[in-house]
Amino acid sequence: MFIRVDDRLVHGQVVTAWIKQLNAKKIFVVDDLAASNPIISKALIMATPKHVELVIKNVEDAKTSIAELNEAETMIITKAPVNVSALVDANEKFDWTINVGNIGMAKGREKYAQTVHLDEENLAAINSLKTKSNVEIFMQTVPGQSINKFD
């Protein structure tokens, strides 16, 4: 199952590069705020190409909904590695490919790559994910760009 960590959720790189690369027919957004805020949901709908289905779930609902997804046609997007960790822990039957693409600068975050800044909680989530045999995790902004691993 492919999941992208990007604090911008649905935006240009997702709709122009990742959807094409993955041949995704569905974007599955996992975000508590987007799921509860109609203005954010509407903005995500407007950013999604017409030929792609958009589903927005909060983290708790997504834990069970993921089992129903068509892995070959779905791109999951969430804002934070802690969300990924919750999804992976609830769905251990999947092999997970986790692309950390963009987590912006903010107070309390340290730079790990040009576009990846992590606080202690999210770094701990990544370190935990790295220990799982069913997880491949890497940093990459767009397809074709070099892949960086978390050391």
HUBEL-V398916 format. One record per helix or strand of 3 or more residues. SS is the DSSP state (H for helix, E for strand). FROM is the first residue (numbers start at 1). LEN is the number of residues. If there is no record, write none. Layout:
ss | from | len
SS | FROM | LEN
SS | FROM | LEN
//
This chain:
ss | from | len
E | 2 | 5
H | 12 | 11
E | 26 | 5
H | 32 | 5
H | 38 | 10
E | 53 | 5
H | 59 | 10
H | 71 | 3
E | 74 | 5
H | 81 | 10
E | 96 | 8
E | 110 | 4
E | 116 | 3
H | 120 | 11
E | 135 | 5
//
